[in-house]
């Protein structure tokens, strides 16, 4: 029988859950950046591509600020 000592504990899972909005925002940004890279194949990025990138960047900034506010003020839940 094999035991796994490197599995996340409840505290680590809780930290991941609290950081998930930032992780999701970063994934959205990565997706928008990949779209921009492949836009050259279609003649360059469109206005919508640029808008999506700006929105994703703003989402990361917003999620990071909210996470920082929660970390500095533990009474703040959301």
Secondary structure as GFF3:
##gff-version 3
##sequence-region A 1 78
A	DSSP	alpha_helix	10	38	.	.	.	ID=ss1
A	DSSP	three_ten_helix	39	42	.	.	.	ID=ss2
A	DSSP	alpha_helix	47	72	.	.	.	ID=ss3
###
